[in-house]
Amino acid sequence: MKTVGQFPHQVREIENTWITLTDGCRLAARIWLPEGAEQAPVPAILEYLPYRKRDSTSVRDALTHPYFAGHGYAAIRVDMRGNGESDGIMEDEYLPQEQDDCLEVIDWLVAQPWCSGAVGMIGISWGGFNGLQVAFRQPEALKAVITLCSTDDRYADDIHYKGGAMLTENMGWSSTMLSYSSRPPDPALVGESWRETWLKRLEAEPLLIANWLKHQTRDAFWKHGSICEDYEKVGIPVLAVGGWSDAYSNAVPRMLEKLTGFRRGIIGPWLHKYPHFAVPGPAIGFLQEALRWWDQWLKGIDRGVAADPMLRVYMQASVPPKAAYAVRDGRWCAEPAWPSPNVTPARFHLADGRLSTTAETEGTATVRSPETVGQAGGEYCMIWLGPEGPTDQRVDDAGSLCFDTAPLEKTVEILGAAELDLELASDKPVAHLIARLNDVAPDGTSTRITYGVLNLTHRNSHEAPEALEPGLAYRIRLKLDDVAYAVPEGHRIRLALSTSYWPMIWPAPEAATLTLTTGTSALTLPARLPDAQAAPYEPFEEAEAAPPLEKEILRPATNTRTVITDVESGLQRIEIFDDFGRDRIVELDLTTGHIARELYTIQPGDPLSARMETHWSQELSRGDWQVATETYCTLTGDATHFHVTGRIEAYESGALIFKKDFEESVPRDFL
């Protein structure tokens, strides 16, 4: 990544200012302005997050927002209520209050003497969500959005549920937010009131999963904030960006297909990061792309955006399985429309261990996976830069029902979502089906291409699940995650079906056996034509960014993921340790430290033995001011209920000044 220190405009930074809302709540904002903006007003670019501009996002903010300001925009980074230096309490994610506050922030921006009256929103993850959600509210001043690693459907494609099954990330992210939001404001900005604000925040702090578990189906709670409820309400231009190593890649092609306004998409090989500094590489000149977007829609300057292809996508090459890649081999492709005219369905029939291009006679095959299948699946949302990716799939293939093609006679490029059309029966009323598509090399190594999950009680609806009648055959459709992947000549494509995917998916209450009818079941691949005519486009520029924040590394970051199996009992432990290091932000003389720990245990043969534990540590210090929090959570389940516990401990100068415990049991609803 190239560091750019000289811009067309000198940049003036306002380290902190207050935006007072109509209810008296003050939101903390950091602003970067091009010199002279008060005399020649400029458009405003807003990033609106709960993640603490003072410390948590300060590194990435320094790379991005001064770059925009240096090119003639006001860049504004605002902390949501209840976080960082902002007043108030945050009760949950994506509530109407959050969007109402943002509408007031936009009104405040428009009223500033340095703002031209045009506003854009940019954000990744939470910030990508709320950009779409606020666009759905249609404020007049909001002219365009750049959304990264976000979703249009909070139930189907967030960190809570996947295919109607519960993700353990439901607990993981709740634990993360319990830790993130329990930190105090910085007294250097808020003065002596910091301690009182902190204690009020701690007292009101929610354990978010306790609420999320009360909404196990796609009810009104999830429909709020999901723009898929009415795509036409997002009428402004949307640039949707994602990465194949990220959990949110499905939303980009879906929004390209469903949104009715001007939209464009970019999907690279990246995990959950901005693409000018994301891994795996190659990174792209994302900030230059963003400037083209802003110039087009906020300043009315024709930057050729209308001529861009609908989707610029990275076609991943076949690589050996690895938990983390520095660079992902492949090439960029461009599609003129989405769905693409360059993609045609390739149908394979499920036969006796084979994927056949010809019709097969009817037969049966069964699968009942060990509860440990999924240990090679990696993290659901790869974000922390550790060994989070899927590894060699053979350990999971061994506990799955597998169907292979013959060695390919030519390369097959997959672009889009593979789909399964299956006839199957279950011997239990609640059961899960997990489908993985793997690239099997001649040496036998198995690389996961994509996967999909379906809680079979959700086969007809996520709103109204229905128990399975044991022994009765059902027609099931399962769509796998979108992907771009080239399987080379001589390799085989493997479909692996399992009934478990631990620790990514919480197990069904009983171990189920699925009986699949072969011959009548099929896999359809979205195959990109080998002679596809690429849409013309200019290659991405080299990645650029503003100068990085100066940090003194006091303890380097380390990340590990360990799988331990007791050979006598069979008990499996998966331990994840993410030490994000301890650093001093030089210009603030502020020291920060963060450590996250996750432990997953399960006993094969007993899905009710599944247990998840988390422990987060946070510290902040400057001179004599020293604060820390420790947060703990556990999740277990019996045949009828989920059981959640949590705890916050807050320390000042090493002394415990606050503690709070949570405990909740919630009935299972077809989970």
C-alpha positions in Angstrom: 0.0 0.0 0.0 1.4 3.4 -1.1 1.4 6.1 1.6 0.3 9.5 0.2 1.2 12.5 2.3 0.5 15.4 -0.1 -3.0 16.1 -1.3 -4.6 18.7 -3.5 -6.0 20.3 -0.4 -4.5 20.9 3.0 -6.3 19.0 5.7 -7.5 20.5 9.0 -8.6 18.0 11.7 -11.1 18.7 14.5 -10.2 15.9 17.0 -13.5 16.0 18.8 -16.8 18.0 18.6 -20.2 17.4 19.9 -23.4 16.8 17.9 -26.3 17.5 20.2 -29.5 15.6 19.3 -33.1 16.7 20.1 -33.3 14.6 23.2 -30.1 16.2 24.6 -27.9 13.2 23.9 -24.4 14.3 22.6 -22.6 12.3 20.0 -18.9 12.6 19.7 -17.5 13.3 16.2 -14.1 13.6 14.6 -13.9 15.7 11.5 -11.3 16.2 8.8 -11.8 19.3 6.6 -10.1 20.6 3.5 -8.8 24.1 4.2 -11.1 26.7 3.0 -14.3 24.6 3.2 -16.1 27.3 5.1 -15.6 29.7 2.2 -16.2 27.0 -0.5 -18.5 24.3 1.0 -17.8 20.7 0.2 -19.9 17.5 0.3 -19.7 15.4 3.6 -18.8 11.8 3.9 -20.1 10.1 7.1 -19.0 7.0 8.8 -21.2 6.2 11.8 -20.2 3.4 14.2 -20.2 2.1 17.8 -16.5 1.2 17.6 -14.8 4.1 19.4 -13.1 6.6 17.1 -10.7 7.6 19.9 -8.9 4.3 19.9 -10.5 1.2 18.3 -10.9 2.6 14.7 -8.3 5.3 14.9 -5.7 3.4 12.9 -8.0 2.7 9.9 -9.6 6.2 10.2 -6.2 7.7 9.8 -5.6 5.8 6.6 -8.9 6.8 5.1 -10.6 10.0 6.2 -7.7 12.4 5.7 -7.4 11.0 2.2 -11.0 12.0 1.4 -10.5 15.4 3.1 -7.3 16.0 1.1 -9.3 15.5 -2.1 -12.0 18.0 -1.3 -14.5 16.4 1.0 -15.5 16.8 4.7 -14.9 13.4 6.4 -16.9 12.8 9.6 -16.5 9.8 11.9 -19.3 9.7 14.6 -19.6 7.3 17.5 -23.1 6.0 18.2 -24.8 6.8 21.5 -23.5 4.7 24.3 -20.1 4.2 22.8 -16.8 5.9 23.0 -17.2 9.5 24.1 -20.9 9.7 23.1 -23.6 10.0 25.7 -26.5 7.6 26.3 -27.0 3.9 26.2 -26.9 1.5 23.3 -29.6 -1.2 23.9 -29.1 -3.3 20.8 -27.8 -3.1 17.2 -29.8 -1.5 14.4 -32.7 -0.2 16.5 -34.9 2.6 15.1 -33.2 4.9 17.6 -29.8 4.3 15.9 -31.3 5.3 12.5 -33.2 8.3 14.0 -29.9 9.6 15.5 -28.2 9.3 12.2 -30.9 11.3 10.4 -30.3 14.0 13.0 -26.5 13.8 12.3 -27.2 14.3 8.6 -29.3 17.3 9.3 -26.5 18.7 11.5 -24.0 18.1 8.7 -26.1 19.9 6.2 -26.4 22.9 8.6 -22.6 23.3 8.9 -21.1 26.3 6.9 -18.5 23.9 5.4 -21.0 21.5 4.0 -22.5 21.9 0.5 -25.7 20.1 1.4 -24.7 16.8 -0.2 -23.9 13.8 2.0 -22.6 10.3 1.4 -22.3 7.4 3.8 -19.5 4.9 3.8 -18.9 2.0 6.2 -17.8 -1.6 6.6 -19.8 -4.2 8.6 -22.0 -2.2 11.1 -21.2 1.0 9.1 -22.2 -0.8 5.9 -25.4 -1.9 7.4 -26.5 1.5 8.6 -25.6 3.2 5.4 -28.2 1.0 3.7 -30.6 1.3 6.5 -30.5 5.1 6.5 -30.8 5.1 2.7 -34.0 3.1 3.3 -35.3 6.0 5.4 -34.7 8.3 2.3 -33.2 11.5 3.9 -33.1 14.2 1.1 -29.4 15.1 1.7 -28.1 11.5 1.4 -27.1 11.2 -2.2 -25.0 8.0 -2.4 -23.7 5.1 -0.3 -20.6 2.9 -0.3 -21.4 -0.3 1.7 -18.7 -2.9 2.5 -19.1 -6.3 4.0 -22.7 -5.8 5.0 -26.1 -7.3 4.2 -29.6 -6.6 3.0 -31.1 -9.3 5.1 -30.4 -9.3 8.9 -31.8 -12.8 9.5 -30.5 -14.7 6.5 -27.0 -13.1 6.2 -25.7 -11.7 9.4 -23.9 -13.3 12.4 -27.0 -14.7 14.1 -28.6 -17.5 11.9 -27.7 -19.2 8.7 -30.3 -21.2 6.8 -32.4 -21.2 9.9 -29.6 -22.8 12.0 -28.0 -20.8 14.8 -24.4 -19.6 14.3 -22.2 -19.8 17.4 -21.1 -16.3 16.2 -24.5 -15.3 17.7 -22.8 -15.7 21.0 -19.4 -14.7 19.8 -20.5 -11.3 18.6 -22.6 -10.7 21.7 -19.5 -11.4 23.8 -17.5 -9.0 21.6 -20.0 -6.2 22.0 -20.2 -6.8 25.7 -16.5 -6.1 25.9 -16.4 -3.3 23.4 -19.3 -1.3 24.8 -18.2 -1.7 28.5 -15.2 0.6 28.0 -15.3 4.1 29.4 -15.0 7.5 27.6 -11.6 9.2 27.6 -11.3 11.8 30.4 -9.1 13.8 28.1 -12.2 14.6 26.0 -15.1 14.4 28.5 -13.4 15.6 31.7 -14.3 14.4 35.2 -17.7 13.1 34.1 -16.0 10.1 32.5 -16.4 7.8 35.6 -20.0 8.6 36.2 -20.7 8.0 32.5 -18.8 4.7 32.6 -20.7 3.4 35.7 -24.1 4.3 34.1 -23.0 2.5 30.9 -21.9 -0.6 32.8 -25.1 -0.7 34.8 -27.2 -0.6 31.7 -25.0 -2.8 29.5 -27.1 -5.6 27.9 -26.1 -9.1 27.1 -27.3 -9.0 23.5 -27.6 -12.7 22.8 -30.3 -12.9 25.5 -32.5 -10.8 23.2 -31.3 -12.4 19.9 -32.2 -15.8 21.2 -35.8 -14.7 21.7 -36.0 -14.2 17.9 -35.1 -17.6 16.4 -37.3 -17.1 13.3 -37.4 -14.4 10.8 -39.9 -12.1 12.7 -40.4 -8.4 12.7 -37.3 -7.9 14.8 -35.0 -9.0 11.9 -37.2 -7.5 9.2 -36.5 -4.1 10.7 -33.3 -2.9 9.2 -33.4 -5.4 6.3 -33.6 -3.5 3.1 -34.7 -6.6 1.3 -38.2 -5.9 2.7 -38.5 -3.2 0.0 -35.5 -2.7 -2.2 -37.2 0.2 -4.0 -36.9 2.4 -0.9 -33.1 2.5 -1.5 -33.3 4.7 -4.6 -29.9 6.4 -4.4 -26.7 5.0 -6.0 -25.1 2.1 -4.0 -21.6 0.7 -4.4 -21.6 -2.7 -2.7 -18.2 -4.2 -1.9 -17.3 -7.6 -0.4 -14.7 -10.3 -0.2 -14.9 -14.0 -0.9 -13.1 -14.7 2.5 -15.8 -12.7 4.3 -19.2 -13.9 5.7 -21.2 -11.2 3.8 -20.3 -11.9 0.1 -23.9 -13.1 -0.8 -25.4 -9.7 -0.3 -23.4 -8.1 -3.1 -24.8 -10.1 -6.0 -28.2 -10.1 -4.4 -28.3 -6.3 -4.2 -27.0 -6.0 -7.7 -30.0 -8.1 -8.9 -32.7 -6.6 -6.6 -31.9 -2.9 -6.1 -33.8 -0.7 -8.5 -31.5 2.4 -8.4 -28.0 2.7 -9.9 -25.7 0.1 -8.3 -22.3 -1.4 -8.9 -20.4 -4.2 -7.1 -16.8 -5.2 -6.4 -15.9 -8.6 -4.8 -12.3 -9.4 -4.1 -10.5 -12.2 -2.3 -10.5 -10.3 1.0 -11.8 -11.1 4.4 -13.7 -8.6 6.6 -11.5 -5.5 5.9 -11.4 -2.4 3.8 -9.8 -3.5 0.4 -7.0 -0.9 0.3 -5.4 -2.8 3.2 -7.2 -6.1 3.3 -5.8 -9.6 3.2 -5.5 -11.9 1.4 -4.1 -9.7 -1.4 -4.2 -8.3 -3.9 -5.4 -5.1 -2.4 -6.8 -2.5 -4.8 -6.9 1.3 -5.0 -10.2 1.4 -3.1 -9.9 5.0 -2.0 -9.5 6.1 -5.6 -12.6 4.1 -6.5 -14.5 5.7 -3.7 -13.4 9.2 -4.9 -14.7 8.4 -8.4 -18.0 7.4 -6.7 -18.2 10.5 -4.6 -17.2 12.9 -7.4 -19.9 11.4 -9.6 -22.8 11.5 -7.1 -21.9 14.2 -4.6 -20.2 16.8 -6.9 -21.8 15.9 -10.3 -18.4 15.3 -12.0 -18.5 12.6 -14.6 -15.9 10.1 -13.6 -17.1 7.3 -15.9 -18.9 5.5 -13.2 -21.9 4.8 -15.4 -19.7 2.9 -17.8 -18.3 0.6 -15.1 -19.3 -3.0 -15.4 -22.1 -4.1 -13.1 -19.8 -6.4 -11.2 -16.0 -6.5 -11.0 -15.1 -9.8 -9.4 -11.9 -11.7 -8.4 -11.9 -15.3 -9.9 -10.0 -17.3 -7.3 -7.5 -19.9 -8.6 -7.2 -23.3 -7.1 -4.8 -23.3 -4.1 -3.8 -25.8 -1.5 -5.9 -25.5 1.7 -4.5 -23.1 4.3 -5.8 -21.3 7.3 -4.6 -17.9 6.1 -3.2 -16.6 2.8 -1.1 -13.5 2.3 -2.1 -13.3 -1.3 -4.8 -15.3 -3.1 -4.0 -16.4 -6.6 -6.5 -15.5 -9.3 -7.5 -12.8 -11.7 -10.1 -10.0 -12.1 -13.1 -10.5 -14.3 -15.9 -8.1 -15.2 -19.6 -8.9 -15.8 -21.8 -6.5 -17.7 -24.9 -7.4 -15.8 -26.1 -9.5 -12.8 -27.3 -12.2 -13.2 -24.5 -12.5 -15.8 -25.2 -13.6 -19.4 -21.8 -15.3 -19.1 -23.0 -17.9 -16.6 -25.0 -21.0 -17.5 -26.2 -23.8 -15.2 -24.3 -27.1 -15.2 -26.3 -29.9 -13.7 -24.9 -32.9 -11.9 -26.9 -35.9 -10.7 -26.0 -37.5 -7.4 -25.2 -41.1 -7.9 -23.3 -43.8 -5.9 -20.6 -41.5 -4.6 -20.4 -39.7 -7.9 -21.5 -36.5 -9.5 -22.7 -37.5 -12.9 -23.7 -35.4 -15.9 -26.1 -38.1 -17.0 -29.3 -39.2 -15.4 -28.9 -42.1 -12.9 -31.1 -44.8 -11.5 -32.7 -44.2 -8.2 -31.0 -45.3 -5.0 -30.4 -44.3 -1.4 -27.5 -43.1 0.7 -27.5 -42.2 4.4 -25.4 -39.8 6.5 -25.2 -39.2 10.3 -22.1 -37.2 10.9 -20.0 -37.1 14.1 -20.6 -33.9 16.0 -17.0 -33.0 15.4 -17.5 -32.5 11.6 -16.8 -28.8 11.0 -13.5 -28.6 12.8 -11.8 -27.8 9.5 -14.4 -25.1 8.7 -12.6 -22.1 10.2 -14.3 -19.0 11.5 -17.7 -17.9 10.2 -16.6 -14.3 9.8 -12.8 -14.0 9.3 -11.8 -10.6 10.8 -9.0 -10.9 13.3 -6.1 -11.8 10.8 -5.3 -15.0 12.5 -5.5 -18.6 11.3 -9.2 -18.3 10.7 -9.8 -19.9 7.3 -10.9 -23.4 6.4 -8.1 -26.0 6.3 -7.8 -29.3 4.5 -11.4 -30.6 4.3 -10.5 -34.3 4.4 -11.0 -34.5 8.1 -14.6 -33.3 7.6 -15.1 -35.2 4.4 -14.5 -38.4 6.3 -17.6 -37.8 8.4 -19.7 -36.7 5.4 -21.6 -38.2 2.5 -19.4 -37.4 -0.5 -20.1 -37.3 -4.2 -17.2 -36.6 -6.7 -17.0 -35.8 -10.3 -14.5 -37.6 -12.5 -11.2 -35.7 -13.0 -12.1 -32.6 -15.0 -11.1 -32.6 -18.6 -11.0 -28.8 -18.6 -11.1 -25.9 -16.1 -14.6 -25.2 -14.6 -15.1 -21.6 -13.4 -17.8 -21.2 -10.8 -19.4 -17.8 -10.6 -22.5 -17.3 -8.4 -24.4 -19.6 -6.1 -24.5 -23.4 -6.5 -27.9 -25.0 -5.7 -28.9 -28.4 -4.4 -32.3 -30.0 -5.3 -32.6 -33.0 -3.0 -35.0 -35.7 -2.0 -34.4 -36.8 1.6 -35.9 -38.0 4.8 -34.9 -37.6 8.5 -35.4 -39.9 11.4 -35.7 -36.9 13.8 -38.1 -34.0 13.8 -35.3 -31.4 13.8 -32.2 -31.9 11.6 -29.5 -29.8 9.9 -28.1 -30.3 6.4 -24.7 -28.8 5.6 -23.4 -28.9 2.0 -19.8 -28.1 1.1 -18.4 -27.8 -2.4 -14.7 -28.8 -2.4 -11.8 -28.7 -4.9 -10.0 -32.1 -4.7 -6.5 -32.1 -6.1 -4.8 -35.1 -7.6 -2.9 -35.6 -4.3 -6.1 -35.8 -2.4 -6.0 -32.5 -0.6 -9.5 -31.0 -0.4 -10.0 -27.2 -0.5 -13.4 -25.7 0.5 -14.8 -23.7 -2.4 -18.1 -22.7 -0.7 -20.8 -24.1 1.6 -24.4 -23.8 2.6 -26.5 -24.6 5.7 -30.2 -25.5 6.1 -32.2 -26.2 9.2 -34.6 -28.6 7.6 -37.5 -27.4 9.7 -37.0 -24.1 7.7 -37.3 -25.9 4.4 -40.5 -23.9 3.4 -40.1 -20.7 5.5 -37.8 -18.9 7.9 -40.9 -17.3 9.4 -42.8 -20.4 10.2 -40.7 -23.5 10.6 -42.3 -27.0 10.6 -41.1 -30.1 12.3 -40.1 -33.0 10.0 -42.1 -36.2 10.0 -39.6 -38.9 10.6 -39.3 -41.2 7.6 -41.2 -39.0 5.3 -39.3 -37.8 2.2 -39.2 -34.1 1.4 -38.0 -32.1 -1.6 -35.3 -29.8 -0.3 -33.6 -26.8 -2.0 -30.4 -25.5 -0.6 -28.5 -22.6 -2.0 -24.8 -22.4 -1.3 -22.9 -19.2 -0.7 -21.9 -17.2 -3.8 -18.4 -17.7 -5.0 -15.9 -17.2 -7.9 -13.5 -20.1 -8.1 -11.7 -21.9 -11.0 -11.4 -25.7 -10.5 -8.5 -26.7 -12.9 -8.2 -29.6 -15.3 -7.4 -32.9 -13.5 -9.0 -31.9 -10.3 -12.4 -33.2 -9.0 -15.3 -31.3 -7.6 -16.7 -32.8 -4.4 -20.1 -32.3 -2.8 -19.9 -33.2 0.9 -23.1 -33.5 2.9 -23.1 -33.6 6.7 -25.6 -33.3 9.5 -23.3 -31.2 11.8 -20.8 -28.3 11.4 -19.4 -27.7 14.8 -18.3 -25.2 16.1 -19.7 -22.9 13.4 -23.3 -24.2 13.7 -25.0 -25.0 17.0 -26.1 -28.7 16.9 -29.7 -29.9 16.6 -30.9 -31.3 19.9 -30.7 -34.9 18.6 -28.3 -36.6 16.2 -30.3 -37.2 13.1 -29.7 -39.7 10.2 -30.7 -38.4 6.8 -31.6 -40.7 4.0 -31.0 -39.2 0.6 -32.6 -40.5 -2.6 -29.9 -40.5 -5.3 -30.7 -40.3 -9.0 -33.6 -37.8 -8.3 -31.2 -35.4 -6.4 -29.0 -33.0 -8.2 -26.4 -30.2 -7.9 -26.5 -27.2 -10.2 -23.3 -25.2 -10.6 -23.2 -21.6 -12.0 -20.6 -22.2 -14.7 -18.9 -19.2 -16.3 -18.5 -19.8 -20.0 -14.8 -20.5 -21.0 -15.1 -18.0 -23.8 -17.0 -15.3 -21.8 -16.7 -11.9 -23.2 -15.5 -9.7 -20.4 -17.1 -6.3 -20.0 -14.5 -3.5 -20.6 -13.1 -1.7 -17.6 -10.0 0.1 -16.4 -7.8 -2.0 -14.1 -7.7 -1.0 -10.4 -5.0 1.4 -9.4 -2.4 0.7 -6.8 -3.7 0.8 -3.2 -3.2 4.2 -1.6 -3.8 5.6 1.9 -3.0 8.6 4.1 -0.1 8.4 6.5 -0.6 5.8 9.3 -1.1 6.7 12.9 2.1 6.5 14.9 1.9 3.6 17.4 4.4 2.2 19.8 4.1 -1.6 20.0 4.4 -2.7 23.6 3.2 -6.3 23.1 3.0 -7.7 19.6 -0.3 -9.4 18.4 -0.5 -13.2 18.3 -3.4 -15.4 17.1 -3.8 -19.2 17.5 -6.4 -21.8 16.9 -5.9 -25.3 18.4 -7.9 -28.5 18.1 -7.4 -31.0 21.0 -9.0 -34.4 21.1 -8.9 -36.6 24.2 -8.1 -40.0 22.6 -9.8 -41.9 25.5 -13.1 -40.1 25.8 -13.2 -38.5 22.4 -14.0 -35.1 23.9 -12.9 -32.3 21.5 -11.7 -28.9 22.5 -11.2 -26.0 20.1 -9.3 -23.1 21.6 -9.0 -19.7 19.9 -6.6 -17.2 21.4 -6.5 -13.7 19.8 -4.1 -11.3 21.5 -4.5 -8.1 19.6 -1.4 -6.7 21.4 -0.7 -3.7 23.6 0.0 -0.4 21.9 0.5 3.2 22.7 -1.1 5.8 20.4 1.7 8.3 20.5 -0.2 11.5 19.7 -2.7 10.7 22.4 -0.3 9.1 24.9 -3.0 6.4 25.2 -2.2 2.8 25.8 -4.6 0.1 24.7 -4.6 -3.7 25.1 -7.1 -6.3 24.0 -7.2 -10.1 24.3 -10.1 -12.5 23.2 -10.4 -16.1 24.1 -12.9 -18.7 22.9 -13.4 -22.3 23.9 -15.6 -24.8 22.2 -16.1 -28.3 23.6 -18.3 -31.2 22.4 -18.5 -35.0 23.1 -19.1 -37.1 20.0 -22.4 -38.8 20.1 -23.9 -36.2 22.4 -25.1 -33.0 20.7 -26.4 -31.6 24.0 -22.8 -31.6 25.3 -21.9 -28.6 23.1 -20.5 -25.8 25.1 -19.1 -22.4 24.2 -17.1 -20.0 26.5 -15.7 -16.6 25.8 -13.4 -14.3 27.8 -12.4 -10.8 26.7 -9.9 -8.5 28.4 -9.6 -4.7 27.7 -7.3 -2.1 29.1 -6.8 1.6 28.7 -4.3 3.8 30.4 -2.6 7.2 30.3 -0.3 8.1 33.2 -2.2 7.5 36.5 -5.5 6.8 34.7 -5.7 3.0 34.3 -9.0 1.1 33.6 -9.7 -2.4 32.5 -12.7 -4.7 31.9 -13.0 -8.5 32.0 -16.1 -10.0 30.4 -17.1 -13.7 30.4 -19.9 -15.6 28.7 -21.1 -19.2 28.3 -23.7 -20.9 26.1 -25.1 -24.4 26.6 -28.3 -26.1 25.6 -30.5 -29.0 26.7 -33.3 -30.6 24.8 -35.7 -27.7 25.3 -33.7 -24.6 26.2 -30.6 -22.5 25.6 -28.8 -21.3 28.7 -26.7 -18.2 28.7 -24.5 -16.6 31.4 -22.4 -13.5 31.3 -20.3 -11.3 33.6 -18.7 -7.9 33.5 -15.9 -6.9 35.9 -14.6 -3.3 35.7 -11.3 -2.2 37.3 -9.8 1.2 38.1 -6.1 1.3 39.0 -6.3 -2.5 39.6 -9.3 -2.3 42.0 -12.6 -3.9 41.2 -15.2 -1.1 41.1 -18.1 -2.8 39.4 -19.4 -6.3 38.6 -22.6 -7.5 37.0 -23.9 -11.0 36.2 -26.3 -12.2 33.5 -28.3 -15.4 33.4 -31.0 -16.3 30.9 -32.7 -19.5 29.6 -34.7 -19.3 26.4 -36.8 -22.1 24.9 -35.5 -23.7 21.7 -37.7 -23.0 18.7 -37.1 -25.7 16.1 -33.4 -25.3 16.9 
